[in-house]
Amino acid sequence: MQESLKSIKETTGMLPTVDFCGIPMTRLLIGANPFGGYSHQNGERDREMREYHTQERILETWDRAWKAGINTFVTNNETPHVVNTTRTYLAAGGPMKWIAQVNGRNIPDIIQALAGVVEMGAVAAYFHGALVDDFYARKDEATLREWVKIARGHNLRIGVAAHNPDSHRWVDSLGLVDFHAVPFFNCGSVHSRDGGERFVIEDMSESVRLIRSLAKPCIAYKVLGAGRINARMGLDYAYRNIKPGDVVNLGMYRGDKDDMVEENVRLVGEILSE
């Protein structure tokens, strides 16, 4: 697999791209929740995803994503086998760009965590939503400013995720970051105020209103409600409602359908050409 990554120079049929904070980025990104076993469905599904996603399968999925027309992937900085696979992919010359989700669970020192993702090859990073929601709750502007300054010192484009729309509005009012990562389902996370997996369809309209109100570009995620929404319907709704310069981050589990990556790219290509 490493040799095949080194041999990849270009691909045809790339999806439409936007200038995302100075990075030419396809409007569909491939996410990594399935790789780490974060199904947001149930424990059995989590285990199934973790067991399926060997390093070889993750590398194959990224290879297929690039060849299908995606040029950027997103992973966190904490799931060991995903982090190791990301390091292997980038060190071997994998052509896709990497956006890192940075949290403080495995590496509590965020300054060290930022240095780590830069060393691995991230072109951009964003702080995990639980961290940003906590900053908003405590109105801790000083620490957020410090972290953003450090990221900029590494020449990283830096953003924030958050599960609470008010957290995004607060960060936006400070004018600190380059972009926002906004979930379509505010409660579709164990970090929600209810502390569990609760997906409410009304959250989608609230999230797109938030995205359209933010001047900075956005990464929309959980647009299919962690597999609860039909792919064509959910992707069509997302692209019709986010801003023209925004992108969608979509996790893809080939254990359900081997050609899911290619099918999602085809769907997005059709939607964006309509």
Number of C-alpha atoms within 10 A of each C-alpha: 14 15 10 12 19 15 12 14 9 9 13 9 11 16 19 16 17 16 13 20 15 9 14 14 23 21 25 27 26 23 21 20 23 24 26 22 22 19 21 21 16 11 12 10 15 18 14 14 22 17 12 17 21 15 18 11 16 22 21 15 22 23 20 15 23 25 18 20 22 28 24 24 24 23 22 23 23 18 15 12 16 22 18 14 17 27 16 17 23 19 14 16 16 24 20 19 20 23 23 26 23 24 22 17 10 11 15 10 11 17 14 12 18 26 14 15 23 18 11 18 16 21 18 25 26 26 25 20 24 19 18 25 23 14 18 20 12 9 15 12 14 9 11 20 14 12 16 22 16 17 22 15 9 15 12 21 21 24 24 29 27 26 26 24 18 14 21 23 16 16 21 19 10 10 10 16 19 23 24 25 26 27 28 27 26 24 20 23 22 13 17 19 12 11 11 13 15 18 18 13 13 11 16 22 15 14 23 21 14 17 27 16 13 17 13 19 22 25 24 25 22 24 26 21 22 21 16 12 14 11 17 16 11 17 22 17 17 22 20 12 16 22 18 13 16 27 24 25 22 25 25 23 24 17 14 9 10 12 14 16 24 17 15 20 19 14 16 21 18 12 15 14 8 5
